[in-house]
Amino acid sequence: MIDIKEFTRRRKHLMQDMGKDSIAILPTAGEQVRNRDVNYAFRPDSDFLYLTGFWEPEAVLVLIPGRKHGEYVLFCREKDETQEIWHGRRAGQEEVLEAFGADDSFPITDIDDILLGLMENKTRVFYTMGIHADFDQRLTGWVNQLKQKVRMGVNAPGEFVALDHLLHEMRLFKSATEIKMMKKAASLSCKAHERLIKICQPEMMEYQLEAEFVHECMFNGCRDLAYPSIVAAGKNACILHYTENNSALKDGVLVLVDAGGEYQGYASDITRTYPVNGRFSVEQKALYELVLEAQLAAIDMVYPGSHWNAPHEEAVKVITRGLVRLGLLKGRVDKLIKDEAYKPFYMHRTGHWLGLDVHDVGDYKVDNEWRMLEPGMVLTVEPGIYTGDNRKIAKKWRNIGIRIEDDLRVTRTGHEVLTIKAPKTVAQIEAAMALLAITPVAEARANTINDDKATMQTQTLQTEAYS
């Protein structure tokens, strides 16, 4: 858990940047309906969570630098015995003050009256339009009400400033506590990936691997995943954001698993690719080792003073050179890179920021230049090769999708790979898969097949008896 003092430091830092005569208003995410009377599991808005640590819905954070009665105000639901019996505990106003460090707390039902007063005579409102459409309209309505009081000596805010401009720069640099949370998420996710590598075998279903990943993460403390898992076998791996996960794992193909657990709100993001039958074919191994070579070269470019795009540039060089070596591209490497001839095989970027969001916040360029990497930043490195049904290459190379992804922290002297424990060399993967034993998933799959055969035999005998 993150200590309450860290949330206090974050808010004070933000308010120092805001300046006097300003107010910041930040609602959390709303509950989303899945179907009829069922909601999706609630997850707070990441900006709101970063500043409060408060996990309940129907809440609004207000920061008012210099306010005599307290700078941190939190609107939330009141205690309600009946609602808590049906839907779970609520913090209520008193606990928000004691456990979450708020200076003031009011019922969310009173926000129309109280927030209007808090906004009076403020010159700037820090808020981010376009995220919560309903709240945007309410905020506009409050400002218009204040404008109608001008003859009473009340001034309405005249300037709206994007809150994320300041807040996201703060979130880009992770504290020691945040790194601890991310290491935990990475460690648990690595164990889950290792388990999948060990139990994978032909005739399992993609969703069975997905289920094993979810079980391993949740059983060990990740209450949710950072994003929907991608479990893509064979040609499915050439669909970058494939999430159907409903195909069988066929003997002789690769399976790409892009999945990560979330721990205390912090994401991990890991991709591993391995042969369903435990052994890479010649072509699979050649492409896999090329992607791994590119990833290791890109990782070497992660250090303070290196710029954001350096890992991508290095990965592109290695992949283009390797595709020429394998005969999948022809021409001079420098010209092929200039012409982006590699893009039919490698069409995405090599990484992204990572934190409370899997594609975390933070600018990639500053003053139109790639920003320099600095200690405390966390990013992914994830090159790949996807041949698809490319008719310009030999059939033996087609429909192979490979991606290898790790999470890295930039340190003062270089980098730390947070996800190093998930096997990724050919030798590590084949050795782990050689230890394959009958698992509950494999056993259940075998029993299902046997049950289906027995049913068919019984039906055949019954048909013969009546004929």
C-alpha positions as CSV (number, residue, x, y, z in Angstrom):
1,M,0.0,0.0,0.0
2,I,1.1,3.6,-0.7
3,D,1.4,5.7,2.5
4,I,-1.0,8.6,2.9
5,K,2.0,10.9,3.1
6,E,2.9,10.2,-0.5
7,F,-0.5,11.3,-1.7
8,T,-0.2,14.4,0.4
9,R,3.2,15.2,-1.2
10,R,1.7,14.7,-4.7
11,R,-1.2,17.1,-4.0
12,K,1.1,19.8,-2.5
13,H,3.4,19.5,-5.5
14,L,0.5,20.0,-7.9
15,M,-0.9,22.9,-5.9
16,Q,2.5,24.7,-6.0
17,D,2.4,24.4,-9.8
18,M,-1.2,25.7,-9.9
19,G,-0.5,28.9,-8.1
20,K,-2.8,31.2,-6.2
21,D,-6.5,32.0,-6.9
22,S,-6.9,28.7,-8.7
23,I,-9.0,25.5,-8.1
24,A,-8.5,22.0,-9.5
25,I,-11.6,19.8,-10.0
26,L,-11.2,16.1,-10.8
27,P,-14.0,13.5,-10.8
28,T,-13.3,9.8,-10.7
29,A,-14.5,7.4,-13.3
30,G,-18.2,6.5,-13.4
31,E,-19.6,3.0,-13.0
32,Q,-20.2,1.4,-16.4
33,V,-23.1,-0.9,-17.2
34,R,-22.1,-4.3,-18.6
35,N,-25.6,-5.5,-19.3
36,R,-29.0,-4.8,-17.7
37,D,-28.5,-5.0,-13.9
38,V,-24.8,-5.9,-14.0
39,N,-21.9,-3.4,-13.9
40,Y,-18.3,-3.9,-14.9
41,A,-15.9,-4.1,-12.0
42,F,-15.2,-0.5,-10.9
43,R,-11.8,1.0,-11.4
44,P,-11.0,4.6,-10.5
45,D,-9.8,7.2,-12.9
46,S,-6.0,7.0,-12.8
47,D,-5.4,10.7,-12.3
48,F,-7.9,10.7,-9.4
49,L,-6.3,7.5,-7.9
50,Y,-2.8,9.1,-8.2
51,L,-3.9,12.0,-6.0
52,T,-6.2,10.4,-3.5
53,G,-5.8,6.6,-3.3
54,F,-9.6,6.5,-3.0
55,W,-11.2,3.5,-4.8
56,E,-15.0,4.3,-4.5
57,P,-17.2,5.6,-7.3
58,E,-19.2,8.8,-7.2
59,A,-16.4,11.0,-5.9
60,V,-14.9,14.3,-6.9
61,L,-11.5,15.7,-5.8
62,V,-11.1,19.5,-5.3
63,L,-7.8,21.2,-4.6
64,I,-7.8,24.9,-3.5
65,P,-4.3,26.3,-2.9
66,G,-4.3,28.6,0.2
67,R,-7.8,27.9,1.4
68,K,-7.9,28.6,5.1
69,H,-10.3,25.8,5.9
70,G,-8.3,23.2,4.1
71,E,-6.9,22.8,0.6
72,Y,-8.0,19.3,-0.1
73,V,-11.7,18.7,-0.4
74,L,-13.2,15.3,-1.3
75,F,-16.9,14.8,-2.2
76,C,-18.0,11.2,-1.8
77,R,-21.0,9.0,-0.9
78,E,-22.4,9.2,2.6
79,K,-22.5,6.2,4.9
80,D,-25.7,4.3,4.2
81,E,-26.5,1.1,6.1
82,T,-29.0,-0.3,3.6
83,Q,-26.8,0.4,0.6
84,E,-23.8,-1.1,2.4
85,I,-25.7,-4.3,3.1
86,W,-26.4,-4.7,-0.6
87,H,-23.4,-3.3,-2.3
88,G,-20.5,-3.0,0.1
89,R,-18.9,-0.7,2.6
90,R,-18.6,3.1,2.1
91,A,-15.9,5.3,3.7
92,G,-18.2,8.2,4.4
93,Q,-17.1,11.7,5.4
94,E,-15.4,10.8,8.7
95,E,-13.2,8.0,7.3
96,V,-12.3,10.2,4.3
97,L,-10.8,12.7,6.8
98,E,-9.1,10.1,8.9
99,A,-7.9,7.5,6.4
100,F,-7.4,9.5,3.2
101,G,-6.1,12.8,4.6
102,A,-8.8,15.1,3.3
103,D,-9.1,18.5,5.0
104,D,-12.9,18.6,4.3
105,S,-15.4,16.1,3.0
106,F,-19.0,16.6,1.8
107,P,-21.7,14.3,0.5
108,I,-21.6,14.0,-3.3
109,T,-25.3,14.9,-3.3
110,D,-24.4,18.4,-2.0
111,I,-21.8,19.2,-4.7
112,D,-24.1,21.6,-6.7
113,D,-24.3,24.0,-3.8
114,I,-20.9,23.6,-2.1
115,L,-18.6,23.5,-5.2
116,L,-20.3,26.6,-6.5
117,G,-19.1,28.4,-3.4
118,L,-15.6,27.0,-3.6
119,M,-15.3,28.3,-7.2
120,E,-16.3,31.9,-6.4
121,N,-13.6,34.5,-7.2
122,K,-11.1,31.9,-8.5
123,T,-9.4,33.1,-11.7
124,R,-8.3,29.7,-13.0
125,V,-9.9,26.2,-13.1
126,F,-7.6,23.3,-13.6
127,Y,-9.7,20.6,-15.3
128,T,-9.6,18.3,-18.3
129,M,-12.5,18.6,-20.7
130,G,-13.6,15.7,-22.8
131,I,-13.0,12.8,-20.4
132,H,-16.3,12.9,-18.4
133,A,-19.0,14.4,-20.7
134,D,-21.7,14.6,-18.1
135,F,-19.5,16.3,-15.6
136,D,-18.3,18.7,-18.3
137,Q,-21.8,20.0,-18.7
138,R,-22.3,20.4,-14.9
139,L,-19.0,22.3,-14.6
140,T,-20.1,24.6,-17.5
141,G,-23.4,25.1,-15.7
142,W,-21.7,26.1,-12.4
143,V,-19.5,28.7,-14.2
144,N,-22.6,30.2,-15.9
145,Q,-24.3,30.4,-12.5
146,L,-21.4,32.3,-11.1
147,K,-21.4,34.7,-14.1
148,Q,-25.0,35.6,-13.2
149,K,-23.8,36.8,-9.8
150,V,-21.3,39.4,-11.1
151,R,-23.5,42.3,-9.9
152,M,-23.3,40.8,-6.4
153,G,-19.5,41.2,-6.5
154,V,-18.9,37.5,-7.3
155,N,-16.3,36.8,-10.0
156,A,-16.4,33.6,-12.1
157,P,-13.3,31.9,-13.3
158,G,-12.1,33.3,-16.6
159,E,-9.5,30.7,-17.5
160,F,-9.6,26.9,-17.9
161,V,-6.3,25.1,-17.8
162,A,-5.8,21.5,-18.7
163,L,-5.0,19.7,-15.5
164,D,-3.3,16.8,-17.3
165,H,-0.5,19.1,-18.5
166,L,0.9,19.4,-14.9
167,L,-0.4,16.1,-13.5
168,H,0.9,13.8,-16.3
169,E,4.4,15.2,-16.0
170,M,4.3,14.3,-12.4
171,R,3.0,10.8,-13.1
172,L,5.8,10.1,-15.6
173,F,8.4,10.0,-12.9
174,K,7.7,7.1,-10.5
175,S,8.6,7.2,-6.8
176,A,10.3,4.4,-4.9
177,T,7.0,3.2,-3.6
178,E,5.5,3.2,-7.1
179,I,8.4,1.2,-8.4
180,K,7.8,-1.3,-5.6
181,M,4.2,-1.7,-6.7
182,M,5.3,-2.1,-10.3
183,K,7.9,-4.7,-9.4
184,K,5.2,-6.7,-7.6
185,A,2.9,-6.5,-10.6
186,A,5.8,-7.6,-12.9
187,S,6.9,-10.4,-10.6
188,L,3.4,-12.0,-10.3
189,S,2.9,-11.6,-14.1
190,C,6.3,-13.3,-14.8
191,K,5.2,-16.3,-12.7
192,A,2.0,-16.5,-14.6
193,H,3.8,-16.4,-18.0
194,E,6.2,-19.0,-16.8
195,R,3.3,-21.2,-15.8
196,L,1.7,-20.9,-19.2
197,I,4.9,-21.8,-21.0
198,K,5.2,-24.9,-18.9
199,I,1.6,-26.2,-19.4
200,C,1.1,-25.2,-23.1
201,Q,0.4,-28.1,-25.4
202,P,-1.5,-28.9,-28.6
203,E,-5.3,-29.1,-28.5
204,M,-5.6,-26.7,-25.6
205,M,-7.7,-23.6,-26.3
206,E,-6.5,-20.1,-26.3
207,Y,-9.0,-19.2,-23.6
208,Q,-7.6,-22.0,-21.4
209,L,-4.2,-20.4,-21.4
210,E,-5.9,-17.1,-20.7
211,A,-7.8,-18.6,-17.7
212,E,-4.6,-20.0,-16.3
213,F,-3.0,-16.5,-16.5
214,V,-5.9,-14.9,-14.7
215,H,-5.9,-17.6,-12.0
216,E,-2.2,-17.3,-11.4
217,C,-2.3,-13.5,-11.1
218,M,-5.4,-13.2,-9.0
219,F,-4.5,-16.1,-6.7
220,N,-1.2,-14.3,-5.9
221,G,-2.6,-10.9,-5.3
222,C,-3.4,-9.1,-8.5
223,R,-7.1,-8.4,-8.2
224,D,-7.4,-7.5,-11.9
225,L,-5.5,-7.5,-15.1
226,A,-4.0,-4.4,-16.6
227,Y,-5.7,-5.0,-19.9
228,P,-7.6,-7.7,-21.8
229,S,-5.2,-10.6,-22.5
230,I,-4.1,-11.4,-26.0
231,V,-3.6,-15.2,-26.5
232,A,-3.0,-15.6,-30.2
233,A,-2.0,-18.9,-31.8
234,G,-0.8,-19.3,-35.4
235,K,-2.0,-16.7,-37.8
236,N,-4.0,-15.0,-35.0
237,A,-0.7,-13.6,-33.7
238,C,-0.5,-11.4,-36.8
239,I,-3.5,-9.5,-35.4
240,L,-1.9,-7.0,-33.1
241,H,-4.8,-6.5,-30.7
242,Y,-6.4,-10.0,-31.0
243,T,-8.6,-10.7,-28.0
244,E,-11.1,-13.3,-29.2
245,N,-9.0,-16.1,-27.6
246,N,-11.3,-18.9,-28.9
247,S,-9.1,-20.9,-31.2
248,A,-7.4,-24.3,-30.6
249,L,-3.6,-24.4,-30.2
250,K,-2.5,-26.5,-33.2
251,D,0.7,-28.6,-33.2
252,G,3.5,-26.8,-35.1
253,V,2.4,-23.2,-34.6
254,L,3.5,-20.4,-32.2
255,V,1.3,-18.8,-29.6
256,L,1.8,-15.2,-28.6
257,V,0.6,-14.2,-25.1
258,D,0.5,-10.5,-24.3
259,A,-0.9,-10.3,-20.8
260,G,-0.1,-8.4,-17.5
261,G,-1.5,-8.2,-14.0
262,E,-2.4,-5.0,-12.2
263,Y,-1.2,-4.6,-8.6
264,Q,-2.6,-1.8,-6.4
265,G,-3.5,0.0,-9.6
266,Y,-0.1,-0.3,-11.3
267,A,0.2,-2.2,-14.5
268,S,2.6,-4.7,-15.9
269,D,2.8,-5.5,-19.7
270,I,4.6,-8.6,-20.9
271,T,4.6,-10.5,-24.1
272,R,6.1,-13.9,-24.7
273,T,5.9,-16.1,-27.8
274,Y,6.6,-19.9,-27.9
275,P,5.9,-23.1,-29.8
276,V,2.8,-24.9,-28.9
277,N,4.5,-28.3,-29.2
278,G,7.6,-27.2,-27.3
279,R,10.1,-27.0,-30.2
280,F,10.7,-24.1,-32.6
281,S,10.8,-25.0,-36.3
282,V,13.8,-23.7,-38.3
283,E,11.8,-20.7,-39.6
284,Q,10.2,-20.0,-36.3
285,K,13.6,-20.0,-34.5
286,A,15.2,-17.8,-37.1
287,L,12.5,-15.1,-36.8
288,Y,12.3,-15.5,-33.0
289,E,16.0,-15.0,-32.5
290,L,15.8,-12.0,-34.8
291,V,13.1,-10.4,-32.7
292,L,15.1,-11.2,-29.5
293,E,18.2,-9.7,-31.0
294,A,16.3,-6.5,-31.8
295,Q,14.8,-6.4,-28.3
296,L,18.1,-6.8,-26.6
297,A,19.6,-4.1,-28.8
298,A,16.7,-1.8,-28.0
299,I,17.0,-2.5,-24.3
300,D,20.7,-1.4,-24.5
301,M,19.5,2.0,-25.6
302,V,17.5,2.6,-22.4
303,Y,19.6,4.8,-20.1
304,P,19.6,8.4,-18.9
305,G,20.4,10.8,-21.7
306,S,19.3,8.5,-24.4
307,H,16.2,9.8,-26.2
308,W,12.8,8.2,-26.3
309,N,13.0,7.0,-30.0
310,A,16.5,5.5,-29.7
311,P,15.3,2.0,-28.7
312,H,12.9,2.0,-31.7
313,E,15.5,3.2,-34.1
314,E,17.8,0.4,-32.9
315,A,15.1,-2.3,-33.2
316,V,14.3,-1.1,-36.7
317,K,17.9,-1.4,-37.8
318,V,18.3,-4.9,-36.4
319,I,15.0,-6.2,-37.8
320,T,15.6,-4.7,-41.3
321,R,19.1,-6.1,-41.4
322,G,17.9,-9.5,-40.3
323,L,15.0,-9.6,-42.8
324,V,17.6,-9.0,-45.6
325,R,19.8,-11.7,-44.2
326,L,16.8,-14.2,-44.2
327,G,15.8,-13.1,-47.8
328,L,12.5,-11.6,-46.8
329,L,13.6,-8.1,-47.9
330,K,16.0,-7.2,-50.6
331,G,18.1,-4.0,-51.0
332,R,20.4,-1.8,-49.0
333,V,19.6,-1.7,-45.3
334,D,19.8,2.1,-45.0
335,K,17.5,2.7,-48.0
336,L,15.1,0.1,-46.8
337,I,14.9,1.8,-43.5
338,K,14.4,5.2,-45.2
339,D,11.6,3.8,-47.3
340,E,10.1,2.0,-44.3
341,A,10.2,-1.2,-46.2
342,Y,10.2,-3.1,-42.9
343,K,6.7,-1.9,-42.0
344,P,4.7,-4.8,-43.6
345,F,6.6,-7.0,-41.1
346,Y,7.0,-4.5,-38.2
347,M,4.3,-1.9,-38.1
348,H,4.1,-0.7,-34.5
349,R,6.3,1.3,-32.1
350,T,8.9,-0.4,-29.9
351,G,7.4,0.8,-26.6
352,H,5.3,3.1,-24.5
353,W,5.2,4.6,-21.0
354,L,3.9,2.3,-18.2
355,G,2.4,3.1,-14.8
356,L,-1.2,3.4,-13.5
357,D,-2.2,3.0,-17.1
358,V,-0.8,0.3,-19.4
359,H,-0.3,3.0,-22.0
360,D,0.7,5.5,-19.4
361,V,0.6,9.3,-19.6
362,G,3.6,11.6,-20.3
363,D,4.8,13.5,-23.4
364,Y,7.1,11.6,-25.8
365,K,8.3,14.9,-27.3
366,V,9.4,18.2,-25.7
367,D,9.6,21.2,-28.0
368,N,9.1,18.9,-31.0
369,E,12.2,16.9,-30.0
370,W,12.2,13.3,-28.6
371,R,12.5,13.7,-24.9
372,M,15.5,12.4,-23.0
373,L,15.1,9.4,-20.8
374,E,15.5,10.2,-17.1
375,P,15.7,8.1,-13.9
376,G,12.2,7.2,-12.6
377,M,10.6,6.7,-16.0
378,V,9.2,3.2,-16.8
379,L,8.6,2.0,-20.3
380,T,8.1,-1.1,-22.3
381,V,10.4,-2.5,-25.1
382,E,8.4,-4.7,-27.5
383,P,9.6,-5.3,-31.0
384,G,7.9,-7.9,-33.2
385,I,7.7,-9.5,-36.6
386,Y,4.4,-10.5,-38.3
387,T,4.6,-12.2,-41.6
388,G,0.8,-12.7,-42.1
389,D,-0.4,-14.2,-45.4
390,N,2.2,-12.3,-47.3
391,R,2.2,-13.7,-50.9
392,K,5.6,-12.0,-51.6
393,I,7.4,-14.4,-49.3
394,A,7.8,-18.2,-49.3
395,K,5.0,-20.2,-47.8
396,K,7.2,-21.5,-45.0
397,W,7.6,-18.0,-43.6
398,R,3.9,-17.1,-43.6
399,N,1.4,-16.6,-40.8
400,I,4.1,-16.3,-38.1
401,G,3.6,-13.6,-35.4
402,I,6.3,-13.0,-32.8
403,R,6.5,-10.2,-30.1
404,I,8.8,-10.1,-27.1
405,E,8.0,-7.4,-24.5
406,D,9.6,-6.4,-21.2
407,D,9.1,-3.6,-18.7
408,L,12.1,-1.4,-17.9
409,R,12.8,1.2,-15.3
410,V,15.3,3.9,-16.1
411,T,17.9,4.1,-13.3
412,R,20.7,6.6,-12.6
413,T,23.3,4.4,-14.3
414,G,21.2,2.6,-17.0
415,H,18.1,0.5,-16.6
416,E,16.5,-2.4,-14.7
417,V,14.4,-5.0,-16.5
418,L,11.5,-5.6,-14.1
419,T,10.2,-8.6,-16.1
420,I,13.5,-10.5,-16.4
421,K,12.2,-13.6,-14.8
422,A,9.8,-14.6,-17.6
423,P,11.7,-17.0,-19.9
424,K,12.5,-15.6,-23.3
425,T,15.5,-17.2,-24.9
426,V,15.0,-20.2,-27.2
427,A,16.9,-22.4,-24.7
428,Q,14.9,-21.2,-21.7
429,I,11.6,-21.7,-23.4
430,E,12.3,-25.2,-24.8
431,A,13.8,-26.3,-21.5
432,A,10.7,-25.1,-19.6
433,M,8.3,-26.8,-22.1
434,A,10.3,-30.0,-21.9
435,L,9.2,-30.3,-18.3
436,L,5.6,-30.5,-19.4
437,A,3.4,-32.7,-17.1
438,I,-0.3,-33.4,-17.1
439,T,-1.9,-30.3,-15.7
440,P,-5.5,-29.8,-14.6
441,V,-6.1,-27.9,-17.9
442,A,-4.6,-30.6,-20.0
443,E,-6.4,-33.3,-18.1
444,A,-9.7,-31.5,-18.4
445,R,-9.2,-31.1,-22.1
446,A,-8.3,-34.8,-22.5
447,N,-11.4,-35.8,-20.5
448,T,-13.6,-33.6,-22.6
449,I,-12.2,-35.2,-25.8
450,N,-12.7,-38.7,-24.3
451,D,-16.2,-37.9,-23.2
452,D,-17.1,-36.6,-26.7
453,K,-15.7,-39.9,-28.2
454,A,-17.7,-42.0,-25.6
455,T,-20.9,-40.1,-26.4
456,M,-20.4,-40.6,-30.1
457,Q,-19.8,-44.3,-29.6
458,T,-22.9,-44.6,-27.5
459,Q,-25.0,-42.8,-30.1
460,T,-23.6,-45.1,-32.8
461,L,-24.5,-48.2,-30.8
462,Q,-28.0,-46.9,-30.2
463,T,-28.5,-46.2,-33.9
464,E,-27.3,-49.7,-34.8
465,A,-29.7,-51.2,-32.2
466,Y,-32.7,-49.6,-33.7
467,S,-31.7,-50.2,-37.3
